[in-house]
Amino acid sequence: MAKDEGDDVLPDKDAAKGFYAKYEPKEILGRGISSTVRRCIEKETGMEYAAKIIDISNETNEDMHTMKDATLQEVQILRRVAGHPYIIELHDVFESSTFIFLIFELCKNGELFDYLTSVVTLSEKKTRYIMRQVFEGIQHVHNQGIVHRDLKPENILLDDNLNVKITDFGFAKILKHGDKLEDLCGTPGYLAPEVLKCNMFENTDGYGYEVDIWACGVIMFTLLVGCPPFWHRKQMVMLRNIMEGKYSFTSPEWADITEAPKDLIRKLLIVDPKRRISIKDALEHSFFHTVELKAKSFNARKRFQLAIICVRAVIRIKRLHITPEPLSTHVACTDP
């Protein structure tokens, strides 16, 4: 049994004794398809945390085992990347027959996407501050032999001091030396071309760490002007834009942005992953060693409010575990 609290339910105490003995659950912070995130307080210390409560009570035995295995893999990866200032900290784990509890550090400033919405647009200085942390965090992830595969503003949290915390390692994979991945997963607007090619063509080379570098380019573009580079209301057009690396710096928002960030974005969004800039070289790029001489003068508020609808349309799309209608060369190369 579970008890009602607001619009959601809390697991029955008999089903989750370990969690309730140590933590006091509070208000809901967010919801997923089969999970709820609540603020909670550790009774012994009074410290606040975020509890991700995964409900597996309504799943078939097979699906229940699949969800448990996936969650345990995510826990394994989180522990492997632990200890870095720009990676979310997993504090505790509990498991019952019907629920799994993951206790994370609490990031009160929420998602980078929500922050972007509230401030309308980011200056080059603020973008530099955030992107340096994202690159350093992902560099650490890659150094542990892991590829994230779902980097986007929704999966980057901000702590009290607006420092980055990379989160949601549900699609992350441990990559052994020389190995490549081939499965399609992630969020459409942030997928790298080589991920799409694996779904469209046979005998592809697969993909690796470079997909996270591509996603960093999409994020950086979005932070600067409020709309992602490849967005189109027709998803197949958007996917073709990604495959061709088709984007531009022609909108008015780019008028007062200097050449350095544009140059870095070009190098991050190179279609051929072998030619794409490395994280090490990205961190050494002139953009991260530039003194900002003037503030942006373009007022993007009204345009941004329209553009942000575009962003939401892309990143709220259900994450792709599988596609009901797989991409094909014909579909991707013809008008939708």
LOGUNU-193609 format. One record per residue: x, y, z of N, C-alpha, C in turn; residue in three letters. Coordinates in steps of 0.02 Angstrom, whole numbers, plus 50000, padded with zeros to 5 digits. Layout:
// residues N
XYZXYZXYZala...
END
This chain:
// residues 336
500424994050000500005000050000500445006350000met500155011649975500505018149976500025023350002ala500295028550032499865033750060499855039950016lys499265043250014499195049249973499555055050006asp499855059149964500135065549988500135070249929glu499665075049929499585079449871499325075549813gly499615076749755499395073449693499735066749682asp500185064749728500565058749718500505054249779asp500815048549776500805043949832501515042849856val501565041549921502205039649951502185032149965leu502745028749957502765021649972502575020350045pro502225014850056502045012850124502675011750165asp502655013650229503255013150271503485005950279lys503025001250279503224994250285503624991950224asp503494995250166503824993250104504494996750096ala504635001750137505245005650128505515007950196ala505595003250241505795004950309506455008650312lys506935006350272507605009350273507585016750256gly507205018450204507155025450183506825029750237phe506255027550262505895031450312506265032050378tyr506675027050394507055027250456507585032850454ala507815034350394508375039050387508165045950361lys507605046150323507415052350289506675054050301tyr506535060550300505845062950303505675066150236glu505215062950198505045065550132504635071950136pro504755076550089504395082850088504045083750020lys504025089849995503635091349935503945088349872glu503515087749821503735085149756504115090549718ile504685088549690505085093049649504995091849574leu504805085649557504725083949486504465076949478gly504235075449418503965068849403504225066149337arg504295059649333504465056249271503915051249255gly504035047149204503535042249184503385037349241ile503905034949274503805030049328504175032149392ser504315038449399504685040749458504445047549481ser504575048949543504425055449574505045057749611thr505185064149607505755066949644505475071449699val505685070049760505465073949818506065076849856arg505955082649883506445085149932506375080949995arg506925079250026506895075550088507425078050136cys507335076650200507795078950251508085072850287ile508745072650291509075067350328508985068750403glu508665064150438508475065350508509065066650554lys509605063050543510185063550588510545070150581glu510595072750520510995078750507510585085050492thr509955084150471509555089850450509715092250380gly510155088550345510345090450277509775088950228met509705093250177509195092350126509485088450067glu509075083950039509275080149980508675079549933tyr508805076949874508275075449825508205067949819ala507615065349833507505058149830507125056449766ala507445052549723507105050049663506805043349681lys506135043049681505775037049702505495033649639ile505755027849624505565024149563505065018749582ile504475019249553503935014449567503945008749517asp504075002749542504084996849498503514992049515ile503034994449555502494990049580502004987949525ser501934992149473501454990549421501764987249360asn502404985549365502754982549308502684974949308glu502724971949249502764964749245503424962449275thr503474956049290504104953549319504694955049275asn504594954049209505144955249162505344962649161glu504834967149158504974974249158505274976549224asp505044973449279505314975249344506054973649348met506244967849323506954965949323507354970549277his507054972349221507394976949174507524983649206thr507014986349241507084992849274507594992549331met507574987049368508064986349422508774985949395lys508854982049342509524981349313509774988149286asp509324991849253509514998349225509695003249281ala509305003149336509445007549392510105005749426thr510224999249434510854997149465511454999049422leu511364998749355511905000849310512035008349318gln511495012249324511575019449333511925020849399glu511755017149452512075018049517512825016449511val512975010949476513675009049466514075014649431gln513765017549380514095022949343514165029249387ile513645030949424513675036749468514225036049520leu514315030049545514855028949594515535029249561arg515555027349498516195027449461516415034549447arg515945039049435516115046049419516085050549481val515965047749539515875051649600516495055649618ala516385061049655516945064949681517145070949640gly516805071949583516975077749542516485083449558his516725089649561516285095149581515715096649533pro515765094349470515255095949421514825089949401tyr514855084749443514445078749433513985078049493ile513355076549482512875075749537513115070249585ile513035071449650513255066549700512675061949720glu512785055449714512305050549739512475049249812leu512025050849856512155050549928511955043849959his511425040849934511155034849965510715030949917asp510625024549929510195020249888509805015549933val509155014749919508735009949954508325006149902phe508174999949919507764995849873507284991649914glu506644991649891506154987049919505874982849862ser505374978849876505094974549824504714978649771ser504504984749789504084988649743504364995649727thr504874997849763505155004449751505915004349755phe506215009049717506935010249723507025017649740ile507455019049788507575025949810508295027849795phe508385033249758509045035949745509075042849778leu509535043849824509575050049862510165054249835ile510005060049805510505064249774510585070749813phe511155074049802511225080849829510675085249798glu510455090149835509905094449813510195100649779leu509975101749717510185107749679509595112549675cys509595117549718509005121749727508855126249668lys509345127449626509225131749567508965127849507asn508855121349516508525117449465508915116449401gly508555115549346508865113949282509165120149249glu509695118949211509985124349171509475127049123leu509035122749096508525125149050508055130149083phe507845128749144507395133349179507755139849195asp508385139449211508775145549223508815149649160tyr508945146349104508975149849039508305153349025leu507755149949040507095152949029507005159249072thr507215158849134507095164449180507525170549165ser508135169449140508575175149127508545177549055val508165174149013508035175748943508605173848898val509205176248911509785174448870510415174948912thr510935171548893511555171648931512095175648893leu512475179448930513035183048901513595178148883ser514075180448845514655176248830515025174448895glu515065179248941515405178049004515075172449044lys514405172649050514045167449087514075160749049lys514025161048983514075154948943514765151748952thr515275155948953515965153448964516015149949032arg515725153049083515745150349151515415143449154tyr514825142949124514445136749126514765131449082ile514955133149021515215128148974515895125548997met516305129549029516935126949056516805121249105arg516305122249148516135117149197515845110949164gln515415111949114515135106249078515695102149045val516155105549011516715102048979517145098349030phe517295101549086517705098349137517355092349167glu516695092949178516315087349204516295081449156gly516175082849092516145077449042516835074549030ile517355078649034518035076049028518165070849083gln517935072249143518005067449198517615061049183his516995061849159516585055949141516945051649090val517205054749038517555051048985518195047849012his518535051149057519145048249086518995041949127asn518375041249149518175035149185517915029849137gln517985031049071517765026149022517015025949011gly516685031649020515955031949015515745037348966ile515245035848925514945040748880514235042148906val514055048448912513415050448943512815049048898his512835051448836512345050148783511685054048790arg511595058048841510975061948845511095068848876asp511625072048854511775078748878511285083748847leu510985087848890510525093148868510395097548929lys510125103548919510025108148976509585105349032pro509135100849016508715097749067509115093149113glu509665090449088510065085749127510685089049157asn510675095649161511195099449194510865103649248ile511015102149311510725105849366511205111249390leu510935116049428511335121549455511255121749530leu511825122049565511785122349638511675129449663asp511735130549728511595137149757512025142649728asp512635140849706513105145749679513115145749603asn512605142749572512545142249499513115138249468leu513395133649507513875128949479513515123049449asn513805120249397513495114849358513525108249395val512995104249389512985097349412512675093049357lys513095089249323512845084849269512485079049300ile511885077549275511465072449306511165067849253thr510735063249274510375058549232510845054349189asp511115049249219511565044649185511205038249164phe510545038949152510135033149133510325030049067gly510585034049021510795031548955511555030548951phe511905032249004512635031849003512865024548996ala513435023748964513715017048953514465017048969lys514685011548998515405010449007515675007948941ile516185011348916516455009948850517165007348858leu517255001048840517934998148844518355000748786lys519005000548794519465003248744519344999948676his519225004148626519125001648559518414999848542gly517974999648592517274997848580516885003848551asp516345002248516515885007348490515175005248508lys514725010248510514025009048523513635009948458leu513035006848455512635007348395511905008848408glu511665008048470510945008948483510755016348483asp510125017548464509855024348459509535026248526leu509805031248559509495033748620509715040948630cys509325044648669509475051648681508865055948665gly508975062348656508445067148640508555069848570thr508055069748527508145071148455508575077148438pro508445082948468508815089048450509545088948468gly509755084148510510445083948534510825077848509tyr510495073848466510825067848439511375069748389leu511935066348394512485067548347512335063848281ala512615066248225512485063048160512665055648159pro513215053748193513425046748191512935042148228glu512565044848276512045040848310511475039448261val511265044548224510735043648174510955038848119leu511575039248098511825034848044511785027548065lys511915026148128511875019248152511185016348144cys510675020648148509985018348141509765018048068asn510115021648025509905022247955510285017647907met510905016147923511325012447877511625006247910phe511755001247870512104995247895512854996347889glu513224992447928513954992547925514254999447940asn513955002947988514245009348009514795008148060thr515175013348074515735012648121515515012948194asp514885014348206514655015248275514855022148300gly514775023248365514935029848393515235029048462tyr515545034448486515875034248551515805040848588gly516335042748623516325048648666516145055048629tyr516285055148564516185061348525515465063748525glu514985059248539514285061448539514155066548594val514515065948650514435070748704514725077548686asp515245077448646515555083748623515075087448577ile514745083748532514235086648488513685089848530trp513445086248580512905088848623513115095248658ala513755095648677514015101848708513955107648659cys514075106348595513995111648545513285114048539gly512815109348541512105111148539511915115248600val512145113148658511995116748721512285123848718ile512905124448697513235130948695512875135748648met512685133348590512295137248542511655139748574phe511305135148608510665136748639510735141848696thr511255141248735511365146048790511455153148764leu511795153748708511955160448683511365164048651leu510915160148618510365163548581509665160948599val509615155748641508965153648664508585148848619gly508875146648565508555141848521509085137148494cys508955130548492509465125748470509605126348396pro510195124248374510415125548305510035121948251pro509765116048265509475111848212508725111448215phe508405115248259507685114448269507285115848206trp506785111548196506285112648144505645109448168his505075112448152504435109748176504295102848149arg504585101148092504525094348065505155090548086lys505045085248125505615081748155506085078848102gln505815076348046506255073447996506705078747964met506455084847957506875090247932507425091747983val507245091848046507735092948098508285087648097met508085081348089508585075948087509035076448026leu508745078647969509175079747910509655085547921arg509415090747954509855096347971510455093948013asn510305089548060510845086748101511335082748059ile511065078348016511485074147974511955078247930met511705084047907512095088247862512485093747899glu512385094147965512705099548003512475106347980gly511825106847966511545112947936511265117547989lys511615122948002511395128148049511725134648028tyr511555140148060511855146548040511885151348100ser512275156648091512335161948141512025168448115phe511495167748075511215173648040510655177148077thr510385174248130509825177548165510085183648203ser509645188548217509865194748250510215193748317pro510045188248351510355186948417511115186248413glu511365184348354512085183348346512465189848331trp512105195248320512425201448296512985203948342ala512885203448407513375206148454513805200748486asp513765194648461514175189248487514825188948448ile515375188348484516035188648453516195182348414thr516755182348379516935176748336517155170648375glu517455171548434517735165848471517215160448487ala516635162048516516145156748529515875153548466pro515805157548413515575154648349516075149648323lys516715151248328517245146748304517245140248344asp517155140748409517135134648450516525130448433leu515955133548424515345129848405515455126248339ile515755129648290515895126348225516305120048235arg516795120348280517235114548290516895109048331lys516415110948372516035106048411515515102548367leu515255106148317514715103448275514975101248206leu515565098448205515825095348143515495088448136ile515205087148078514825080948067515265074748075val515865074948049516325069248054516625068948124asp516455063848164516705063648233517465063248238pro517795060748186518525060248188518855067148182lys518485071948153518745078648145518485083448199arg518015081248238517715085448290518235087048343arg518205092948371518685095048421518635090648484ile519195089448517519195085648579519025090248637ser518845087248694518685091348752519305095148775ile519875091848774520505095148794520635101348752lys520555100648686520665106348642520125111648650asp519505109448664518965114248675519115118648736ala519365115548789519535119348850520115124148839leu520535122548789521105126948773520935132148720glu520305131948695520095136648643520105143848668his520205148448622520255155548641519625158148676ser519055154948664518435157148696518505157148772phe518875152248799518955151748871519535156048898phe519845159748854520395164148874520275171248848his519635172848839519445179348811519165183848866thr519375190148866519085195048911518515198548874val517915198448904517335201548872517395209148878glu517395212548821517505219748819516865223748825leu516305220848803515675224548806515095219848817lys514575222548846513975218448858513575218048794ala513165212948789512735212248730512215217848731lys512095220748673511615226248669510945223948641ser510935218148610510315215848578509815213548632phe509215216248630508695214248677508285208748645asn508385202648670508085196848638507455194348673ala507185198348720506645195648762506045193148721arg505755197348679505155195148642505315189348596lys505875189948560506065184548514506215178148552arg506525178948611506695173148651506065169548675phe505565173348694504955170148719504635165748666gln504705167548603504475163248549504955157448538leu505605159048540506105153948527506095148448580ala505945150348642505965145448696505435140048686ile504885141948652504385136848635504695131548590ile505135133748545505485129148501505925124448542cys506275127248591506715123148632506315117848669val505765120048700505355115348737505095109748692arg504915111548631504645106548584505165101148570ala505795103148570506325098248557506475094048618val506625097448675506895093648730506365090348774ile505725091848762505205088348798504985081948761arg505235080948699505075074948662505285068848703ile504875063848705505045057748743505715055048721lys506135053548769506805051148754506755044548716arg507205043748667507155038248620507505032048646leu507125027448676507395020848690507375016848625his506805017048592506725014048526506275018748487ile506305018448421505845022548381505315018048352thr504675019848359504135015748332504185015148256pro504445020548224504545020348151505275021948139glu505705016848134506425018148128506585022548068pro507095026548075507315030748021507585026347964leu507545028947905507825025547847508135030747802ser508555028447757508865033047709508335036747669thr507815033147648507295036147607506935041647646his506735040147708506365044947748506785051147762val507415050047779507835055647799508035060047740ala508005057447680508235061147622507665063847579cys507045062847601506475065447564506075070047609thr505655074247579505245078747619504745074847660asp504615076947722504125073547764503415074847739pro
END
